[in-house]
Amino acid sequence: MPELSEFFGFRSRKKVLVASEDGLTGADTRQGMEETFPIGEGSSTRRPGPVDEGDDPGEALSPAKDGGTETADPVSRTARQGPKIAFVDAPDRIELAWVDGNIVALNSAHPCYAKTRNDAQARRLLCLFAIAGAIQRFLGSDGDEADPHFVDRMMAAWGAR
């Protein structure tokens, strides 16, 4: 689904700086971090290891233009990209889900969501459908006409897996 690749992006290989006394790269510490993984690896329960700049609490090293206050070495990592899924308790909103920046917010206070609380499979399907609807609205929000069959195609792709 080409719309998803434009919207979500893919995991990408990049160089992340790691503090090193013998490092050849000047770096500065920045607020905000994002967990990274070795190339070809996924999330783990262990410490994240090298981190990249991001929106999560913490600190990360960033290349310095003027020499920097620390020395570092680059390490090849894979960064998470694309949107994050969040559950939001918003009883005043009618939408099942909406896009807010790079977050797809699922309305856990929606009556339809409450009806699926005891059925994991129904809840999973509802969440997928809600995400597809939110993305379809988002893709059409910039004035372009959204594909009226986007939700159908996304659900068909999920069903074919």
MOGIQUI-V696291 format. One record per residue. N is the residue number from 1. RES is the residue in three letters. NEAR is the number of other ideal C-beta (glycine too) atoms within 12 Angstrom. Layout:
BEGIN
<<N;RES;NEAR> <N;RES;NEAR>>
END
This chain:
BEGIN
<<1;MET;23> <2;PRO;13> <3;GLU;22> <4;LEU;24> <5;SER;12> <6;GLU;16> <7;PHE;28> <8;PHE;25> <9;GLY;14> <10;PHE;14> <11;ARG;21> <12;SER;19> <13;ARG;19> <14;LYS;22> <15;LYS;23> <16;VAL;35> <17;LEU;35> <18;VAL;26> <19;ALA;27> <20;SER;18> <21;GLU;10> <22;ASP;10> <23;GLY;20> <24;LEU;15> <25;THR;25> <26;GLY;23> <27;ALA;31> <28;ASP;23> <29;THR;22> <30;ARG;23> <31;GLN;16> <32;GLY;17> <33;MET;26> <34;GLU;27> <35;GLU;30> <36;THR;37> <37;PHE;28> <38;PRO;21> <39;ILE;18> <40;GLY;10> <41;GLU;18> <42;GLY;15> <43;SER;15> <44;SER;12> <45;THR;7> <46;ARG;11> <47;ARG;12> <48;PRO;27> <49;GLY;21> <50;PRO;32> <51;VAL;33> <52;ASP;36> <53;GLU;26> <54;GLY;24> <55;ASP;19> <56;ASP;18> <57;PRO;12> <58;GLY;20> <59;GLU;21> <60;ALA;33> <61;LEU;35> <62;SER;28> <63;PRO;27> <64;ALA;19> <65;LYS;10> <66;ASP;9> <67;GLY;14> <68;GLY;21> <69;THR;15> <70;GLU;24> <71;THR;22> <72;ALA;30> <73;ASP;22> <74;PRO;25> <75;VAL;26> <76;SER;21> <77;ARG;28> <78;THR;27> <79;ALA;30> <80;ARG;28> <81;GLN;20> <82;GLY;21> <83;PRO;25> <84;LYS;22> <85;ILE;24> <86;ALA;22> <87;PHE;22> <88;VAL;24> <89;ASP;15> <90;ALA;20> <91;PRO;14> <92;ASP;10> <93;ARG;21> <94;ILE;14> <95;GLU;26> <96;LEU;35> <97;ALA;36> <98;TRP;28> <99;VAL;30> <100;ASP;22> <101;GLY;13> <102;ASN;20> <103;ILE;20> <104;VAL;33> <105;ALA;30> <106;LEU;36> <107;ASN;30> <108;SER;25> <109;ALA;20> <110;HIS;30> <111;PRO;15> <112;CYS;23> <113;TYR;31> <114;ALA;18> <115;LYS;13> <116;THR;23> <117;ARG;16> <118;ASN;10> <119;ASP;13> <120;ALA;11> <121;GLN;11> <122;ALA;17> <123;ARG;23> <124;ARG;17> <125;LEU;21> <126;LEU;28> <127;CYS;30> <128;LEU;28> <129;PHE;28> <130;ALA;35> <131;ILE;37> <132;ALA;36> <133;GLY;32> <134;ALA;35> <135;ILE;33> <136;GLN;34> <137;ARG;25> <138;PHE;30> <139;LEU;27> <140;GLY;19> <141;SER;16> <142;ASP;12> <143;GLY;7> <144;ASP;12> <145;GLU;12> <146;ALA;22> <147;ASP;20> <148;PRO;13> <149;HIS;16> <150;PHE;28> <151;VAL;28> <152;ASP;17> <153;ARG;21> <154;MET;30> <155;MET;24> <156;ALA;15> <157;ALA;18> <158;TRP;19> <159;GLY;13> <160;ALA;9> <161;ARG;8>>
END
